[in-house]
Amino acid sequence: MKPTPTNEAINSDMALALLNNRRDFLKKLGGGIIVAFTIGKLSLLDGWAANTEDALLNFNAYLRVKEDGRVDCYTGKIEMGQGVNTSLAQAVAEELEVSIYSIDMVMGDTELCPHDDGTWGSMTTRFADPVLRAAAAEARTILILLAAEQLKVAPELLEVKEGIVFVKNDASKKISYAALTQGQKIIQTLKDKPALKKAKDFKIIGKSIIRLDAEAKVTGKAKYAGDIKLPGMVYASIVRPTVFGSKKRSVDASKLVDFEGAQLIEDGNLVAVVHPNSEIAYAAAQKVTVTWEAPELKVDQDSIFKYLEDSIKDSRIHQEGGNLATGQTLSETLIEGDYLDGYKAHASIETHSATCYFEGDKLTMWASTQTPFGTRKRIAKTLNMSLEKVHLKQILLGGGFGGKIIDHQAVEAAKIAKACGKPVQLIWSRREEFMFVGFRPAALMKVRSGVDRNGKLQLWNFDIYCAGTRGTNLFYDVENNRTRMFDDESVHPFDVGAWRAPGNNSTTFARESHIDVTAHKLGIDPLQFRLNNLKDKKMLATLQLAAQTFGWEKPKKEGHGYGIALGEDAGTRVALIAEVSVDKLTGMVHPIRMVCAQDMGQVVNPHGATIQTEGGITMGLGYTLSEDIEFEGGTVKTTGFSNYEITRFSKTPTISCVFIDKMDAKPEGGGEPAIICVGGAIANAVFDACGARVNRMPITPERVLAAMPGK
């Protein structure tokens, strides 16, 4: 009997496989200059650098200056709409002294790109950008040394512009990068930290550049997983249960005889039909009868919050300071509040998709995934294949927001392709998307605050159910505080998972709503109350910039209100101020304008940062005002955009984005921070407009009317 491999043995095999793959790949590369570098620590390769060659292979990103002068930048990160294929290219172009339009980003291809854990957490710019700049600076140094030999001058007498190296005082003596790399194959790793440019010398970083993929996207040339067409391809349609977590008991596929060419696929709980015509595959699947055994859970979108509180008893302390009893003694006013946030769908416009084929025992796939290397690993494990036999190719994603980290559709497509022996395309329906992509979890936040007679916060007790602690470190000055986390994913009636700035949307809504409640209870202006109680200087400056840009002191129109929310995510401070109008007869909330100030350190591409901020705020308006999952037990009643309303143009206000000027600082996250403050800012503005304190999102007209004074 063959022994079961240990985790250590598996990790060792993976490390050796990665090492060999990288060695083979570098050998296959043509001429040019290759600079390899590491973003973060590769734990699987620790201890495997047995010699200089192996040490060279301990990298997870690299760039190559090719013989035609163009530059390939390889990274395991992916492009899903956040614009990093442009901002990362800016970083390389800046230090390498080439045009950004000569950079080709190769992203997320598991055979061409080094390993990466996944694209999430607004980490790409924060962690990849500085290392890419360093690698580009190293490559520039190597090219200048080569040019010095060719031009027979000292390296310090040379400079570079647009990929041309020339003598400073004699521009006629020059040589291009392309000429320098002819016949050369130089592989370098970063040994010493190269000198990087200062902000005053930037030519490309800090400049607004329209995204490099913009034209392809607006003209329809851009390719997604569902756009791939292969000879002999069949389309897969999966037979799904109506209750999440159901187990297959029996299958009746007798009616498939009515559909010529239809083939039934069964693999464990997976039941699917394939056909060369997608419409016939779908129609045939509807005729397959599956008997399911469904779990029973008596909870819905209204009772879920009490259910969470009653079901989860274990907690852990995230942050603690001072003494809560002391804080209560020092407080003249104590205020308690519960804040609720229902389940939310990712609702990315592209549903989960995968197209794949087997060639012999090797699988090639295009999949809408934020984790191509993780997806490769899951497929290999499920199908009992070696990693090098699974190839995930580069492809664009039509949004992810955390919902494409775990990609069940990719594993399903691989299973189906193996079973039917044909190229397969699987595109989830919107109904499947709402049932099987983990929702943002419903959350309950219980807050108790205390203030003294001078309006100074003395007590902060924050209990969080199912939202996590991301972004909850106190930037307010409260000596006596405690933040506790209560969580157990098993209590949810369906899968839950990461959703753009996971948990931070819910907890920021609760904290900033409660800060406003506290300020109003004391009769203090909400802006002044925050200014008086902030201890984080970066947050203080960000709030001041937002208030100045917004014009907080300007008088409001009748029925209008202003609201503030502060938050921190991915290293970025955010201050969002909203103006809304509220129809007191219908309870309808109309966002009028929003000002978002951010301290995100170095802003690599102001245009990209602005559209990411605008996108985050627009998406945030959806979870704040309309998005809610209705369900009963494991049955999801919300099945598509007909009963799940994302933000429309008619509800999108004027959005102004401003950034603290810190071009000499390191870059921080930009894809997620702005979204976290939308709920709190809108809730506070609604209260200011009509006196309705709505403690549950979404802030629907019905909830506004119910919360109005006198109701």
Secondary structure, DSSP 8 states (H G I E B T S, - for coil): ------HHHHHHHHHHHHHHHHHHHHHH--SEEEEEE-SS--GGGTT---SHHHHHT--SEEEEE-TTS-EEEEES---SSS-HHHHHHHHHHHHHTS-GGGEEEEES-TTTS-----S-TT-IIIIIHHHHHHHHHHHHHHHHHHHHHHHTS-GGGEEEETTEEEETTEEEEEEEHHHHHTT-EEEEE--S------GGG-SSTTS----TTHHHHHHT---BGGG---TT-EEEEE---SSTT-EEEEEE-GGGGGSTT-EEEEETTEEEEEESSHHHHHHHHTT-EEEEE------BTTTHHHHHHHH----EEEEEES-HHHHHHH-SEEEEEEEEE--B----SS--EEEEEEETTEEEEEE--S-HHHHHHHHHHHTT--GGGEEE---B-S--TTTTSS-HHHHHHHHHHHHHTS-EEEE--HHHHHHHS-BB--EEEEEEEEE-TTS-EEEEEEEEESS--TT-S--B--SSEEEEEE--GGGSSS-B---SSTTHHHHHHHHHHHHHHHHHHHT--HHHHHHHHB--HHHHHHHHHHHHHHTTTS---TTEEEEEEEEEETTEEEEEEEEEEE-TTT--EEEEEEEEEEE-BS-S-HHHHHHHHHHHHHHHHHHHHT----EETTEE---STTSS----GGG--EEEEEE---TTS-B---SSGGGGGHHHHHHHHHHHHHS----EES--HHHHHHHSTT-
